[in-house]
Amino acid sequence: MAKRPARKSARPAKTKEPSAILSGGIRFASAQDLFDFLPADERELMERLREFIISEAPELKERLSFNILAYKGRRDVCFIWPASVLWGGKKTYEGVRFGFSYGNLLPDPSNYLDRGGRKQVYWRDLQRFTTTDERMLRQLLREAVEMDRQRAGGLR
């Protein structure tokens, strides 16, 4: 049988433009590009939080997602989002947001995490990383990583 000739599209191929919702259309190619973009105070806090996550949960994989650093096991576990990386074209908080992708499943009896109007993603906005923040986030990160492991086994 003869092969059909490839069909040519009437439309020209689209080039992928950076989303205007993300930092005014900027798209970072690497974590270093992200750090270079940030003001000094956010960059320092991001570096500390990044080191914290890597030391506390080395099994998580770091990736750039929506122009922020996200950490994944089997599924997304947590993220760090500097306020200078805008969503929706406006700055809505100061500092760096440390968030949990499934915060709704984490035990948080002291209501350390902010929920906003969200059902699933919970976070804490930080302008500095205190020993209290470190203690609370360590406990929550351990719970989130364990929950991710259990999900790998088919639980929850």
Stockholm file with secondary structure:
# STOCKHOLM 1.0

chainA/1-156         MAKRPARKSARPAKTKEPSAILSGGIRFASAQDLFDFLPADERELMERLREFIISEAPELKERLSFNILAYKGRRDVCFIWPASVLWGGKKTYEGVRFGFSYGNLLPDPSNYLDRGGRKQVYWRDLQRFTTTDERMLRQLLREAVEMDRQRAGGLR
#=GR chainA/1-156 SS CCCCCCCCCSSCCCCCCCCTTBGGGCCCSSHHHHHHHSCHHHHHHHHHHHHHHHHHCTTSEEEEETTEEEEESSSEEEEEEETTSCBTTBCCSSSEEEEETTGGGSCCTTCCSBCTTCSSCEEEEESSCCHHHHHHHHHHHHHHHHHHHHHHTTCC
#=GC SS_cons         CCCCCCCCCSSCCCCCCCCTTBGGGCCCSSHHHHHHHSCHHHHHHHHHHHHHHHHHCTTSEEEEETTEEEEESSSEEEEEEETTSCBTTBCCSSSEEEEETTGGGSCCTTCCSBCTTCSSCEEEEESSCCHHHHHHHHHHHHHHHHHHHHHHTTCC
//
